[in-house]
Amino acid sequence: MFLHETPTLTGPKVSHENTEPSQEAHQTGTLKDTQPINTRAGLLSRLSGFFRRRGKTRLANENARHGYAITKYSAGSISQRWLLGQLHTDTTQIKPCSLASAMPLGIITDEASAAGETVAVELLGAIPGTIRAVAAGAVSAGEAVYTAASGRVQSLPSAAGNYYQVGVSLTAAAASGDEIEIITCVPRKLVVEQPI
């Protein structure tokens, strides 16, 4: 039989009397070395200063480094999920691609009942694995898909204009509004010209 003793931790006594730095120290950035990091109050004050930069809340979208998804505000109502989205004039907002020639940013994975609601956007070319998209018409499995009006995707367009390839379809769509599974790519511009 073994007996284990619980070690007793000893160290300097810490006074808990008003060890928080002043609000002025946080705002002016003069917090340096006001609290030793080895005390609970010192650690908390350093962490709170890290997360609260001069009283301003930092959002994940502000640090210029993202994974495969970001959050944007809706520019209007979005009645269906899985639509291609483009940046609005205010770049904090996103809306479904109105025209087939619009450069898509990603696929909007949420619905919004009005402008100003937060929606998730999965970035084209960065999405791991596959994602759903809404077809504008019949699409065969295994073919490249391109931008279409209203945030939908289509097979190779025959009408003259500018389009963007956004991926390859893994499943087929029989009609407009069907959801298909696609592998995305970074949008590649395609110009279809009128025959001479």
N, C-alpha and C positions, 0 to 999 in steps of 0.2 A: 504494500500500500504506500502510495506517495502522498505527501502532504505538500500542498502548494500554498505559499504565502502570497497574499496580494500586496504588491509593492506600494509603499506610501510615497506619493509624489510631494516633494517639498520644493519650495522656491521662494522667491521674494514675495512679500505680502503686497497685494494690490489694493490701493484705496479706490473706492467707487464713488468718491465725492467729486462731482462736477468734472468728469474727465472728458466730456464731449467738447470738441473744439467749437469756437463760436461760428455763428452763421456768416459773419464777415470773413472769417478765414476760408470758408468754402467758396464764397463768392469772389474773393480777390485772388484765390489761388495761392495763398500764403500758408497752406496747411503743412508744408514740408517740415518734417521732423518735430511737429508739435506734440505728437503722441508716439511713444515707442511701439513698434509693430508687435512686440511680444506680449502686449496686454490685449485683453478682449476689446477694450474701448479703442485702442490704437488701430487694431485690425478692422473693426467696424467703421471707424472714421475714414480709413484709407479706402475701404471698399465703397462706402457711400459716396466718397468724392469721385471714385472711378465711374460709378454708374450715374452720378448726377453732376454733369459738367456745367458749373455755373448756373444751376437752377433749371437747365433745359433737359427734357427727357430725350434720350437717344433711341431711335427706332431702328429695327434691323435693316430696313431698306436704306438707311442713311450711311452705312459704313462702306458702301461701294464694293462689297464682296458678298456674293449670294451662292446658294446651292442651286438646285434646279427649279425652285419656286420662289415667287415674290408676292407681296401683297400690294394691291392698288385699290383706289377708290373707283367705283363705277361712275361713268359719265352720264348714265341714264339707266333705265330699267334693262335688265338682261333676263329674258324669259326662259332661256334654255341653257343648260350646261354644255360643256365640251365644244364651245365655239372658238374660232380663231379670234384673237383680240389684237387691236392696234392701239398705240398711245393716242390719247386725246390731245388737244392743243395745250391743256394743262397736263404736264407729264406725270403728275401724281394720279391721273385718272386713266382708265382703259375702257374701251367700248368694242363690241364685235366689229370685225372688219366690214365696212359698209360696201366696198367694191372689191372685185377680184384683183384689182391692181394695187390694193393697199398692202404695204409691208407689214406682215404680222410679227408680233413680239412673242406670243405664246398662245396657249390654250387656256381659256377661262374655265375653271372647274366649278364655279359657283353660279347661282342665280342672284339677281338683285331686283328688289321691287321698286327702287327709286335711285336717283343719283346720290352719290356720297356714301353708299354702303361699301364695306370692304369685301373684296373678292380675291381669291387665290388665282395666280396665273403661273402655269408651268411653262418654263422657257423652252422654245423650240431649239433642238440641238443639244440641250442639256438634260432632258428628261431621261432618267434611267429606265430601261425596259420599254414598255409600250403604253399607249394612252388612247382614250376614245376620241373620236371626232365625229362631226355630223356631216353626212354626205348631202350634196346638192342634187344628186341623181344617181343613176346606176354606176357602181364602181366594182371592178373585178378584184379579187384577192391577188396580191403580188404585183400590182401596178403602182406607179408613182402617183401621188396625189398632189394637187395644186390648189391655190386659193380660189375661192368662188365668192359670190356676193353673199352678204348676210352672215359672214363668219363661218361659212361651210367649206367643204373640200370637194374637189371634182377630179375626174380622170383628165388626161391630157386634153386641154381645150383646143377647139378648132377655130374659134372666132379670133380675129386679129386683136392684139392687145398685150398688155404686160401682166404677167402672172408670177407667182412664187411657188416653187416646189417646196412642200413642207414635210414630206416623208413618203413612206411606202405603206400601202394598205396590206394588212394581214388577213382581213376578213372582207367579204363582199357586201355591197349594199344593193338592194333591188330598186329602191325609190328614194326620192328626196325626203330628207328628215330621218333616214335610217342612221343609227350609230354604228360606226365601224372602228376596228382596232388598228392603230397605225404605229409604225416606228418613225419617230421624227428625225429631222435633220435641220441644220442651220438653213434658213430660207435662202433658196437660190433663184435668182431672177431668170425668167424665161420670156422672151419676146416672140410672139407669134405674129408673123407678117402676112398680109393679104397676098395671095398669088397674083402674079403679073399676067 
